[in-house]
Amino acid sequence: MGYLALLRAPHVLRLLGGTLLGRLPAGMTALVIALALREAGAPYSRIGLATAAYALSAAIGGPVLGRIVDRTGQPKVLLCSALVAGLGYALLALAPGSAPAAIAGAAVAGLAMPPLEPCLRSLWPDVVAEEQLDTAYAFDSASQQILYVAGPLAVALIAGTAGPVTALWTAAGLGFVGALVVATTAPARRWRAPARAHGSGILGPLRSPGLVLLLIGLAGAGWTVGAQNVLFIAYAERHRGALPGGAGLLLAVAAFAGLLGALGYGAVKWRSSTGTRTWALALGMAACYLPLLALPAPWPMTALAFLSGLGLAPLLAAAFVLVAELAPVGTVTEAFAWLVTLFATGNSLGYAVSGALVSVSLTAVTWCAVGGVTLGGVLLFAARGRLDAPVAPPAAAPLGVTV
């Protein structure tokens, strides 16, 4: 089944379009917060606190909202969270010069960010045929590469023409409209997670050892992407004037390569298990990063940026399928939310550590980037038995005990 067949399937275009629209604020928020607060005269320390509050609260809120979706369904959670997140954006827009308002608004916007990614990935098995699942997850992964480019471009366009505060209102509106489009589809309205088995406890999907190992391995890929951002920024600064577009060109080239990589992955009929594909793709992504250590002249570096971007989206496409396979019954949306959280956490840590290494050397930053996905790939290879093993059913709860 190809991409045309996928896109012709009922509800697919609407779900993809609504999810992309509603996820666009996630690619806009960090930059637009910085621009709005800076325009209001806020110091960089306050900007750092506000963006950190957004990132931290989003990492916490995602799995919580995912668990609520698994228990209650998608529409109410998507719409209510979009409204609350909109209030956070409104607080930021109305009082960007106030430190408490800026930090509280950013925290609320992050905490209530609608869980559109986990919800869409939970829906795919009900929307497309089983033989189309790899293609659907690959197209989903490819679409993320668009957000990496479209989000900052949207901020630049709106902030440049109408101001950063307008961009904040736009982010709030896009989040709600996207959530509304998805929540009102028939698949989202009728979707219900299977009942959790007794004994699932507070850990939810994290009681699956294979899933935990997968999430840690993917955090390594997130680390690499965060370090890559710093590498490209620092590299462009040291080759100022020799690279049109600077770091933006390198990042856009890598994102475009990821889109092509995901589309190529989804077009192949795979015979290997999902677990095998996942660890192989993680190690392949690491191999694509190794040539960056050469730190060549700008145009060869652009080619290497393209090479480095090829592996991420196919890796995520395989991981999406594997998360669904490894998540215990009734926890799939929360499991997908943990994937978003762990990847974002790894991304932030890679960004922070590589930022501290810039003063040492670009080679140190490059090794930092290569190291994250390499360690993650080695971990997944070492845990390959767990990745292919089915989740063991939990022990039955003793009579009279409520769990």
Disulfide bonds with the S-S distance in Angstrom:
none
